[in-house]
C-alpha cells in the first residue's frame, strides 16, 4: 500500500480514475483519495476526478506502485 501525491505536471491530474485506466494499465487498486482540504474519499468511484495535491492511496505490487508514482509526477 502506498500514498502518492499528485503533482501539477502529473499525467493523472484533471482526469477521472476510469480515464486514467489506473487499474487496467497498472494493476493497482485505488483504496482512497485524500483531497488537499483533508476530505477522504474511501473506495472512490471510477468517476472521481483527480486534482493537483490529491493523495492517491493505492494497493499493488512494488513495481506497479512505482509506475503510479512516476505517472503522478510526470
N, CA, C and O atoms as a Tinker XYZ file with bonds, in Angstrom:
   296  protein
     1  N      0.857000   -1.181000    0.000000    73     2
     2  CA     0.000000    0.000000    0.000000    64     1     3
     3  C      0.895000    1.234000    0.000000    63     2     4     5
     4  O      1.920000    1.275000    0.680000    81     3
     5  N      0.495000    2.225000   -0.765000    73     3     6
     6  CA     1.336000    3.411000   -0.944000    64     5     7
     7  C      0.448000    4.645000   -1.051000    63     6     8     9
     8  O     -0.679000    4.578000   -1.543000    81     7
     9  N      0.981000    5.782000   -0.578000    73     7    10
    10  CA     0.340000    7.075000   -0.757000    64     9    11
    11  C      1.143000    7.843000   -1.797000    63    10    12    13
    12  O      2.357000    8.000000   -1.662000    81    11
    13  N      0.465000    8.318000   -2.829000    73    11    14
    14  CA     1.122000    9.028000   -3.916000    64    13    15
    15  C      0.449000   10.395000   -4.070000    63    14    16    17
    16  O     -0.756000   10.485000   -4.303000    81    15
    17  N      1.243000   11.446000   -3.936000    73    15    18
    18  CA     0.724000   12.807000   -4.092000    64    17    19
    19  C      0.848000   13.236000   -5.546000    63    18    20    21
    20  O      1.902000   13.083000   -6.163000    81    19
    21  N     -0.240000   13.775000   -6.087000    73    19    22
    22  CA    -0.256000   14.183000   -7.491000    64    21    23
    23  C      0.312000   15.586000   -7.643000    63    22    24    25
    24  O     -0.167000   16.537000   -7.025000    81    23
    25  N      1.335000   15.698000   -8.471000    73    23    26
    26  CA     1.961000   16.982000   -8.748000    64    25    27
    27  C      1.276000   17.692000   -9.903000    63    26    28    29
    28  O      0.466000   17.104000  -10.619000    81    27
    29  N      1.610000   18.961000  -10.074000    73    27    30
    30  CA     0.989000   19.787000  -11.118000    64    29    31
    31  C      1.259000   19.253000  -12.520000    63    30    32    33
    32  O      0.450000   19.455000  -13.426000    81    31
    33  N      2.381000   18.579000  -12.705000    73    31    34
    34  CA     2.730000   18.058000  -14.030000    64    33    35
    35  C      2.322000   16.606000  -14.224000    63    34    36    37
    36  O      2.547000   16.037000  -15.293000    81    35
    37  N      1.728000   16.005000  -13.210000    73    35    38
    38  CA     1.357000   14.595000  -13.289000    64    37    39
    39  C      0.325000   14.328000  -14.369000    63    38    40    41
    40  O     -0.611000   15.106000  -14.556000    81    39
    41  N      0.499000   13.242000  -15.066000    73    39    42
    42  CA    -0.416000   12.910000  -16.167000    64    41    43
    43  C     -1.762000   12.406000  -15.667000    63    42    44    45
    44  O     -2.685000   12.239000  -16.465000    81    43
    45  N     -1.897000   12.161000  -14.380000    73    43    46
    46  CA    -3.168000   11.693000  -13.815000    64    45    47
    47  C     -4.093000   12.855000  -13.460000    63    46    48    49
    48  O     -5.290000   12.652000  -13.256000    81    47
    49  N     -3.553000   14.056000  -13.385000    73    47    50
    50  CA    -4.297000   15.234000  -12.938000    64    49    51
    51  C     -5.311000   15.675000  -13.990000    63    50    52    53
    52  O     -5.018000   15.736000  -15.184000    81    51
    53  N     -6.515000   15.981000  -13.504000    73    51    54
    54  CA    -7.557000   16.528000  -14.370000    64    53    55
    55  C     -8.428000   15.502000  -15.052000    63    54    56    57
    56  O     -9.345000   15.863000  -15.790000    81    55
    57  N     -8.164000   14.244000  -14.824000    73    55    58
    58  CA    -8.961000   13.187000  -15.453000    64    57    59
    59  C     -9.603000   12.310000  -14.380000    63    58    60    61
    60  O     -9.170000   12.286000  -13.228000    81    59
    61  N    -10.635000   11.601000  -14.786000    73    59    62
    62  CA   -11.289000   10.676000  -13.874000    64    61    63
    63  C    -10.465000    9.400000  -13.755000    63    62    64    65
    64  O     -9.679000    9.062000  -14.640000    81    63
    65  N    -10.661000    8.703000  -12.649000    73    63    66
    66  CA    -9.927000    7.459000  -12.414000    64    65    67
    67  C    -10.121000    6.491000  -13.580000    63    66    68    69
    68  O     -9.167000    5.847000  -14.017000    81    67
    69  N    -11.342000    6.386000  -14.082000    73    67    70
    70  CA   -11.598000    5.441000  -15.179000    64    69    71
    71  C    -10.856000    5.841000  -16.453000    63    70    72    73
    72  O    -10.439000    4.981000  -17.229000    81    71
    73  N    -10.693000    7.152000  -16.668000    73    71    74
    74  CA    -9.999000    7.618000  -17.875000    64    73    75
    75  C     -8.495000    7.400000  -17.769000    63    74    76    77
    76  O     -7.818000    7.219000  -18.781000    81    75
    77  N     -7.971000    7.417000  -16.546000    73    75    78
    78  CA    -6.549000    7.172000  -16.327000    64    77    79
    79  C     -6.202000    5.696000  -16.445000    63    78    80    81
    80  O     -5.035000    5.333000  -16.598000    81    79
    81  N     -7.209000    4.857000  -16.374000    73    79    82
    82  CA    -7.051000    3.402000  -16.504000    64    81    83
    83  C     -5.996000    2.854000  -15.530000    63    82    84    85
    84  O     -5.196000    1.981000  -15.868000    81    83
    85  N     -6.029000    3.397000  -14.320000    73    83    86
    86  CA    -5.062000    3.004000  -13.292000    64    85    87
    87  C     -5.126000    1.511000  -13.019000    63    86    88    89
    88  O     -4.095000    0.841000  -12.957000    81    87
    89  N     -6.317000    0.998000  -12.858000    73    87    90
    90  CA    -6.454000   -0.433000  -12.557000    64    89    91
    91  C     -6.072000   -1.289000  -13.767000    63    90    92    93
    92  O     -5.341000   -2.270000  -13.633000    81    91
    93  N     -6.574000   -0.910000  -14.951000    73    91    94
    94  CA    -6.342000   -1.707000  -16.153000    64    93    95
    95  C     -4.887000   -1.661000  -16.610000    63    94    96    97
    96  O     -4.318000   -2.688000  -16.980000    81    95
    97  N     -4.285000   -0.473000  -16.584000    73    95    98
    98  CA    -2.926000   -0.306000  -17.106000    64    97    99
    99  C     -1.847000   -0.691000  -16.094000    63    98   100   101
   100  O     -0.852000   -1.326000  -16.443000    81    99
   101  N     -2.061000   -0.294000  -14.830000    73    99   102
   102  CA    -1.030000   -0.506000  -13.819000    64   101   103
   103  C     -1.297000   -1.705000  -12.925000    63   102   104   105
   104  O     -0.371000   -2.257000  -12.329000    81   103
   105  N     -2.553000   -2.110000  -12.830000    73   103   106
   106  CA    -2.904000   -3.237000  -11.970000    64   105   107
   107  C     -3.011000   -2.889000  -10.497000    63   106   108   109
   108  O     -3.009000   -3.784000   -9.652000    81   107
   109  N     -3.106000   -1.577000  -10.164000    73   107   110
   110  CA    -3.245000   -1.177000   -8.768000    64   109   111
   111  C     -4.702000   -0.864000   -8.448000    63   110   112   113
   112  O     -5.490000   -0.527000   -9.332000    81   111
   113  N     -5.040000   -0.981000   -7.180000    73   111   114
   114  CA    -6.386000   -0.696000   -6.707000    64   113   115
   115  C     -6.334000    0.607000   -5.920000    63   114   116   117
   116  O     -5.558000    0.736000   -4.972000    81   115
   117  N     -7.164000    1.576000   -6.316000    73   115   118
   118  CA    -7.249000    2.835000   -5.579000    64   117   119
   119  C     -8.194000    2.614000   -4.402000    63   118   120   121
   120  O     -9.386000    2.366000   -4.582000    81   119
   121  N     -7.638000    2.710000   -3.197000    73   119   122
   122  CA    -8.394000    2.471000   -1.970000    64   121   123
   123  C     -9.087000    3.748000   -1.501000    63   122   124   125
   124  O    -10.218000    3.710000   -1.017000    81   123
   125  N     -8.393000    4.884000   -1.651000    73   123   126
   126  CA    -8.937000    6.161000   -1.198000    64   125   127
   127  C     -8.214000    7.301000   -1.900000    63   126   128   129
   128  O     -7.129000    7.137000   -2.459000    81   127
   129  N     -8.859000    8.463000   -1.849000    73   127   130
   130  CA    -8.243000    9.698000   -2.332000    64   129   131
   131  C     -8.427000   10.730000   -1.224000    63   130   132   133
   132  O     -9.541000   10.961000   -0.753000    81   131
   133  N     -7.312000   11.351000   -0.813000    73   131   134
   134  CA    -7.373000   12.427000    0.174000    64   133   135
   135  C     -7.170000   13.743000   -0.563000    63   134   136   137
   136  O     -6.128000   13.976000   -1.176000    81   135
   137  N     -8.178000   14.595000   -0.493000    73   135   138
   138  CA    -8.135000   15.897000   -1.148000    64   137   139
   139  C     -7.283000   16.857000   -0.321000    63   138   140   141
   140  O     -7.110000   16.639000    0.879000    81   139
   141  N     -6.747000   17.913000   -0.934000    73   139   142
   142  CA    -5.938000   18.886000   -0.190000    64   141   143
   143  C     -6.671000   19.486000    1.012000    63   142   144   145
   144  O     -6.039000   19.912000    1.978000    81   143
   145  N     -7.995000   19.516000    0.950000    73   143   146
   146  CA    -8.797000   20.047000    2.060000    64   145   147
   147  C     -8.816000   19.095000    3.256000    63   146   148   149
   148  O     -9.267000   19.462000    4.341000    81   147
   149  N     -8.320000   17.863000    3.051000    73   147   150
   150  CA    -8.341000   16.858000    4.103000    64   149   151
   151  C     -9.488000   15.870000    3.957000    63   150   152   153
   152  O     -9.528000   14.851000    4.647000    81   151
   153  N    -10.421000   16.170000    3.059000    73   151   154
   154  CA   -11.551000   15.271000    2.819000    64   153   155
   155  C    -11.038000   13.933000    2.287000    63   154   156   157
   156  O    -10.214000   13.893000    1.374000    81   155
   157  N    -11.533000   12.843000    2.867000    73   155   158
   158  CA   -11.161000   11.500000    2.421000    64   157   159
   159  C    -12.304000   10.903000    1.618000    63   158   160   161
   160  O    -13.459000   10.947000    2.042000    81   159
   161  N    -11.988000   10.358000    0.486000    73   159   162
   162  CA   -12.962000    9.643000   -0.337000    64   161   163
   163  C    -12.534000    8.187000   -0.363000    63   162   164   165
   164  O    -11.639000    7.807000   -1.119000    81   163
   165  N    -13.180000    7.371000    0.469000    73   163   166
   166  CA   -12.846000    5.954000    0.518000    64   165   167
   167  C    -13.552000    5.222000   -0.609000    63   166   168   169
   168  O    -14.684000    5.554000   -0.962000    81   167
   169  N    -12.883000    4.228000   -1.172000    73   167   170
   170  CA   -13.422000    3.459000   -2.283000    64   169   171
   171  C    -13.997000    4.389000   -3.354000    63   170   172   173
   172  O    -15.183000    4.310000   -3.675000    81   171
   173  N    -13.155000    5.273000   -3.907000    73   171   174
   174  CA   -13.652000    6.255000   -4.870000    64   173   175
   175  C    -14.229000    5.586000   -6.112000    63   174   176   177
   176  O    -13.768000    4.531000   -6.548000    81   175
   177  N    -15.237000    6.225000   -6.660000    73   175   178
   178  CA   -15.866000    5.693000   -7.865000    64   177   179
   179  C    -14.973000    5.944000   -9.068000    63   178   180   181
   180  O    -14.079000    6.788000   -9.004000    81   179
   181  N    -15.194000    5.233000  -10.155000    73   179   182
   182  CA   -14.407000    5.475000  -11.374000    64   181   183
   183  C    -14.571000    6.896000  -11.905000    63   182   184   185
   184  O    -13.725000    7.375000  -12.661000    81   183
   185  N    -15.657000    7.580000  -11.513000    73   183   186
   186  CA   -15.919000    8.942000  -11.973000    64   185   187
   187  C    -15.201000   10.007000  -11.154000    63   186   188   189
   188  O    -15.313000   11.195000  -11.458000    81   187
   189  N    -14.471000    9.607000  -10.128000    73   187   190
   190  CA   -13.748000   10.565000   -9.289000    64   189   191
   191  C    -12.651000   11.235000  -10.110000    63   190   192   193
   192  O    -11.811000   10.566000  -10.711000    81   191
   193  N    -12.672000   12.573000  -10.124000    73   191   194
   194  CA   -11.658000   13.346000  -10.842000    64   193   195
   195  C    -10.495000   13.629000   -9.904000    63   194   196   197
   196  O    -10.686000   14.060000   -8.766000    81   195
   197  N     -9.296000   13.382000  -10.395000    73   195   198
   198  CA    -8.084000   13.607000   -9.608000    64   197   199
   199  C     -7.534000   14.995000   -9.891000    63   198   200   201
   200  O     -7.552000   15.461000  -11.030000    81   199
   201  N     -7.041000   15.658000   -8.834000    73   199   202
   202  CA    -6.520000   17.006000   -8.983000    64   201   203
   203  C     -5.151000   17.167000   -8.356000    63   202   204   205
   204  O     -4.661000   16.277000   -7.661000    81   203
   205  N     -4.546000   18.306000   -8.608000    73   203   206
   206  CA    -3.233000   18.627000   -8.053000    64   205   207
   207  C     -3.315000   18.608000   -6.526000    63   206   208   209
   208  O     -4.223000   19.190000   -5.932000    81   207
   209  N     -2.365000   17.938000   -5.913000    73   207   210
   210  CA    -2.318000   17.863000   -4.460000    64   209   211
   211  C     -3.111000   16.726000   -3.868000    63   210   212   213
   212  O     -3.002000   16.459000   -2.671000    81   211
   213  N     -3.911000   16.044000   -4.676000    73   211   214
   214  CA    -4.627000   14.869000   -4.170000    64   213   215
   215  C     -3.613000   13.796000   -3.797000    63   214   216   217
   216  O     -2.570000   13.658000   -4.436000    81   215
   217  N     -3.933000   13.049000   -2.766000    73   215   218
   218  CA    -3.108000   11.914000   -2.369000    64   217   219
   219  C     -3.899000   10.656000   -2.711000    63   218   220   221
   220  O     -4.976000   10.418000   -2.164000    81   219
   221  N     -3.358000    9.867000   -3.610000    73   219   222
   222  CA    -3.992000    8.608000   -4.003000    64   221   223
   223  C     -3.406000    7.504000   -3.124000    63   222   224   225
   224  O     -2.192000    7.299000   -3.081000    81   223
   225  N     -4.286000    6.806000   -2.432000    73   223   226
   226  CA    -3.865000    5.690000   -1.596000    64   225   227
   227  C     -4.216000    4.424000   -2.374000    63   226   228   229
   228  O     -5.385000    4.128000   -2.624000    81   227
   229  N     -3.171000    3.689000   -2.748000    73   227   230
   230  CA    -3.353000    2.565000   -3.664000    64   229   231
   231  C     -2.695000    1.299000   -3.133000    63   230   232   233
   232  O     -1.755000    1.347000   -2.339000    81   231
   233  N     -3.205000    0.185000   -3.586000    73   231   234
   234  CA    -2.729000   -1.137000   -3.203000    64   233   235
   235  C     -2.225000   -1.839000   -4.458000    63   234   236   237
   236  O     -2.913000   -1.869000   -5.479000    81   235
   237  N     -1.021000   -2.402000   -4.378000    73   235   238
   238  CA    -0.464000   -3.120000   -5.512000    64   237   239
   239  C      0.942000   -3.603000   -5.213000    63   238   240   241
   240  O      1.457000   -3.413000   -4.111000    81   239
   241  N      1.553000   -4.228000   -6.201000    73   239   242
   242  CA     2.935000   -4.687000   -6.069000    64   241   243
   243  C      3.865000   -3.486000   -6.138000    63   242   244   245
   244  O      3.506000   -2.436000   -6.671000    81   243
   245  N      5.053000   -3.650000   -5.597000    73   243   246
   246  CA     6.030000   -2.569000   -5.519000    64   245   247
   247  C      6.301000   -1.928000   -6.889000    63   246   248   249
   248  O      6.341000   -0.702000   -6.994000    81   247
   249  N      6.484000   -2.726000   -7.921000    73   247   250
   250  CA     6.769000   -2.185000   -9.256000    64   249   251
   251  C      5.567000   -1.447000   -9.837000    63   250   252   253
   252  O      5.729000   -0.441000  -10.527000    81   251
   253  N      4.359000   -1.947000   -9.557000    73   251   254
   254  CA     3.151000   -1.277000  -10.029000    64   253   255
   255  C      3.002000    0.088000   -9.359000    63   254   256   257
   256  O      2.657000    1.076000  -10.007000    81   255
   257  N      3.267000    0.127000   -8.060000    73   255   258
   258  CA     3.157000    1.376000   -7.311000    64   257   259
   259  C      4.232000    2.372000   -7.746000    63   258   260   261
   260  O      3.999000    3.581000   -7.726000    81   259
   261  N      5.386000    1.882000   -8.132000    73   259   262
   262  CA     6.445000    2.758000   -8.642000    64   261   263
   263  C      6.006000    3.400000   -9.960000    63   262   264   265
   264  O      6.290000    4.573000  -10.203000    81   263
   265  N      5.326000    2.646000  -10.800000    73   263   266
   266  CA     4.812000    3.205000  -12.063000    64   265   267
   267  C      3.752000    4.274000  -11.792000    63   266   268   269
   268  O      3.696000    5.297000  -12.475000    81   267
   269  N      2.906000    4.019000  -10.776000    73   267   270
   270  CA     1.898000    5.006000  -10.392000    64   269   271
   271  C      2.576000    6.285000   -9.927000    63   270   272   273
   272  O      2.158000    7.385000  -10.289000    81   271
   273  N      3.611000    6.138000   -9.133000    73   271   274
   274  CA     4.379000    7.302000   -8.645000    64   273   275
   275  C      4.962000    8.083000   -9.811000    63   274   276   277
   276  O      4.940000    9.313000   -9.791000    81   275
   277  N      5.477000    7.411000  -10.814000    73   275   278
   278  CA     6.037000    8.087000  -11.995000    64   277   279
   279  C      4.968000    8.874000  -12.753000    63   278   280   281
   280  O      5.224000    9.988000  -13.209000    81   279
   281  N      3.783000    8.302000  -12.886000    73   279   282
   282  CA     2.691000    8.998000  -13.572000    64   281   283
   283  C      2.222000   10.205000  -12.777000    63   282   284   285
   284  O      1.821000   11.217000  -13.353000    81   283
   285  N      2.271000   10.101000  -11.464000    73   283   286
   286  CA     1.822000   11.191000  -10.600000    64   285   287
   287  C      2.722000   12.413000  -10.722000    63   286   288   289
   288  O      2.280000   13.540000  -10.502000    81   287
   289  N      3.969000   12.192000  -11.069000    73   287   290
   290  CA     4.954000   13.277000  -11.132000    64   289   291
   291  C      5.303000   13.694000  -12.555000    63   290   292   293
   292  O      5.779000   14.808000  -12.775000    81   291
   293  N      5.073000   12.816000  -13.517000    73   291   294
   294  CA     5.484000   13.094000  -14.910000    64   293   295
   295  C      4.607000   14.134000  -15.564000    63   294   296
   296  O      4.818000   14.478000  -16.726000    81   295
